[in-house]
């Protein structure tokens, strides 16, 4: 068990946690793992990146709809 705590989180684990947190479905087990093994800077960086990507996708979808609907 101690060996698990010393291992840093993988990019996949951090990305999964960021996506789960964005959707609000993070499990207690993963949240505890994130707080004990993760670095805050990794979560902040990926969270900001995910937010920027999300905003760009929404903006692109709105522009596409407006382009297709506008005469």
C-alpha positions in Angstrom: 0.0 0.0 0.0 2.9 2.4 0.8 4.3 1.7 -2.7 1.1 2.9 -4.3 1.2 6.2 -2.4 4.8 6.9 -3.6 4.0 6.4 -7.2 3.0 9.7 -9.1 -0.2 9.7 -11.1 0.0 9.0 -14.8 -1.2 11.5 -17.4 -4.2 9.2 -18.0 -5.2 9.2 -14.3 -4.9 13.0 -14.1 -6.9 13.5 -17.3 -9.6 11.1 -16.1 -9.8 12.9 -12.8 -10.1 16.3 -14.5 -12.8 15.1 -16.8 -14.7 13.4 -14.0 -14.5 16.6 -11.9 -15.8 18.6 -14.9 -18.8 16.4 -15.1 -19.2 16.2 -11.3 -18.9 12.4 -11.1 -15.5 11.9 -9.3 -15.5 8.9 -7.0 -14.4 9.3 -3.4 -11.6 6.7 -3.9 -10.1 8.6 -6.9 -10.5 11.9 -5.1 -8.5 10.6 -2.1 -5.9 9.2 -4.5 -5.6 12.6 -6.2 -5.1 14.4 -3.0 -2.5 12.0 -1.7 -0.5 11.3 -4.9 -1.2 14.1 -7.3 0.5 17.5 -7.7 -1.9 20.5 -7.7 0.0 22.1 -10.6 -0.8 19.2 -12.9 -4.5 19.4 -12.1 -4.5 23.2 -12.6 -2.7 23.0 -15.9 -4.9 20.3 -17.3 -8.1 21.9 -15.9 -7.3 25.2 -17.6 -6.4 23.4 -20.8 -9.7 21.4 -20.7 -11.7 24.6 -20.0 -10.0 26.5 -22.9 -10.7 23.5 -25.3 -14.3 23.3 -24.1 -14.9 27.0 -24.7 -13.3 26.8 -28.2 -15.5 23.8 -29.1 -18.6 25.6 -28.0 -17.6 28.7 -29.9 -16.9 26.7 -33.0 -20.2 25.0 -32.8 -22.1 28.3 -32.4 -20.2 29.8 -35.3 -21.0 26.8 -37.5 -24.7 26.9 -36.6 -24.8 30.6 -37.3 -23.0 30.1 -40.6 -25.4 27.4 -41.7 -28.5 29.3 -40.6 -27.7 32.8 -41.8 -28.9 33.6 -45.3 
